[in-house]
């Protein structure tokens, strides 16, 4: 792509739109805007300018200017992404949406939230809970923002019962690459009114336009939540129990799988204790329901089913403290691994194939001599393989010899296996810049060419988050 | 559009693909293929040929030929549509998918169904139930086929809790307008892997390609279902109870609203009796749950809430016979009205606005002197206004004087009101040919132009279901 270079005249115009206090041009102040949570520093790129609008109208004026002047724009939310989606590869403008912070309303009549793109998930949850309502999806990082959650179609563990964020988004205000503003959908539960631009925008990672506001469907909160931890002798046994759970009459909110050796890292990191030392692999099952009685019955039924399938025991966390301890260990596993991690993968396979897929990843790990701890969302097939530069054993980390060469090979191999097992490259993290090559391995030419055609329709000048997705 | 005219050479080639027994060219045998369920005979058009493939490969060869020869193709499923979506406006080929009848598998491990486009909803339900599984959405007509359900993003009453068909479709085999075959998605619960072509195809009404096979996510069946009939003194009171229900801790599977005068038509038509003569308007609430105990509690709680809001009584149908009677009356209302109906509308408004919207429709009905009975899905805002050529009163139908002139005006007025109340033209029926003009009233130029661009990318020759949607 041939983009224009940012000139002092551009800076002046951008300053006129957002005010001098909402512009950054000094390199040392732009470090944070050169990367996301992806662990490899090599992918960082500096923008020429960071611009922080506070209204949709400002976003529109910025996009109009960028379009007219042929300047690349990289929209940016909470930057909690894991595949370089908000890295400004071509420099130009980083459009940080952190200033669009209004929770416009929690509409209790329509049971929907309306929030601007820069509102964090944490802020949104608080506002929703304050009105006695509930947003089921729970992606890992609560610093993620509404815009980012939508354009990456965020998932999280609770997708088993409630689905991913896509299922909850009912309307989107979008600033098109040329600056035009449009409202897709609305406070509507149903629509069959032409091609779903709404669903096309969800998961488009900022490459088709800038999401500035979202209308999100809410639910009544569950009256009670139980968390079960179920140890097994092997990961295979644990995962093979999952189809039996899913086929049963109780649909859990979440079914996660973890291995002893991964939990050991997090126990050490957090100085907390997992409820059991038994077994080498675990299912963590979260149940929600409309009463304690209902949940108790459900927990018993699912516990018995696990025991029938070879579980060593069933730990039921029915109070908040116990549950918090377990969820903390599960959710901080990423943080605990991060310092020694090269990359977290996000392959999703059919749920009946998880056991075989994970066994194949383990085999590859042994053959290649690189630690590939794998855990994730057992009931929705979304498997996070971590490529590690070191291994944690007997309480300490030891660097893996030759990890530099092994990294690429392991990455290729896990994706190859994902394809073999009928999977797809990303379940919830998106493509960004680091998974583009794999997307082309998983999709055929028909689909890749349709995606390129769609990009051309929405963003004919190619200025909106260039170099991402396709 | 300038399409080629079907020649004997084309007929020969099509016959070579599907065999002589799967071709119709005699006009008298093509009557059924000239229309759908839309009641106005004026919109019917005859094709030049009906072609019935039995495999995806045959569909692919037909599309390749049509594309090369510039022949218009109108794909057709169960023809249960209500907006002329499968009417071959430009003649040419009707591609009837009735021969693609394989239920490929009910995959109990992945808890998904794989079925070809021509399988009817009834056949699909039977196969799913035989394996002890459950597909929550329930659009009205079980003669609808899998392909049609997907490309119209079918809804039905149960969308309140479980969502529309879109939420369940996980993969689609699609034959592109040029004959290329591609598989979108798969047996996957989650995917954030590029633009969602899957969700673009859902609701595209056969204008972007031909869906030949679908992978559909299933659920465990509910252990028990209760149906409540709750009479109120006025429709306003009935509908205003709905937000209170939705905000509560129990999410019903369905909440329908009906009026006494509509039920009277169906009672007469079916010779059945609605459970109560009280009141002039009703909510019909369907609850599902994992046990009878749970449901009993839920029914009591929701019943009490309705009484607090002014309900005259609460009838709980807890056995199958009673429930069947109620559901039969509700689901046959369309059939009962049909003979005297000009059109059924499908406007969807925010659920908090239904009461005001319906009041405004009633007012318009009185002012115009045309009966516009309105009922539908109260908890998802999907309101079916029926434009009637006659009125049912004291057991008999009386033709409305001047209905011919009033029809268009009533149609325009209801859609205007829908727009005023923040609604959209179609909640579940789609656009087809008869709602195209209204789509352009509800959407702005940005969206219409993006939709035209998308159509151009998928179907550059414009041969796939021409004249529909956009």
Interface residues (C-beta under 8 A of the other chain):
Chain A: X107 X108 X109 X110 X111 X132 X133 X152 X153 X154 X155 X159 X160 X163 X164 X166 X167 X176 X180 X182 X183 X184 X185 X186 X187 X188 X189 X190 X191 X192 X193 X194 X195 X196 X197 X199 X200 X202 X203 X204 X208 X219 X220 X221 X223 X243 X246 X247 X248 X249 X250 X251 X290 X291 X293 X294 X297 X298 X346 X348 X349 X350 X351 X352 X377 X379 X380 X381 X382 X422 X423 X424 X425 X426 X427 X428 X429 X430 X431 X439 X442 X443 X444 X446 X447 X450 X451 X453 X454 X455 X456 X457 X458 X469 X470
Chain B: X107 X108 X109 X110 X111 X132 X133 X152 X153 X154 X155 X159 X160 X163 X164 X166 X167 X176 X180 X182 X183 X184 X185 X186 X187 X188 X189 X190 X191 X192 X193 X194 X195 X196 X197 X199 X200 X202 X203 X204 X208 X219 X220 X221 X223 X243 X246 X247 X248 X249 X250 X251 X290 X291 X293 X294 X297 X298 X346 X348 X349 X350 X351 X352 X377 X379 X380 X381 X382 X422 X423 X424 X425 X426 X427 X428 X429 X430 X431 X439 X442 X443 X444 X446 X447 X450 X451 X453 X454 X455 X456 X457 X458 X469 X470
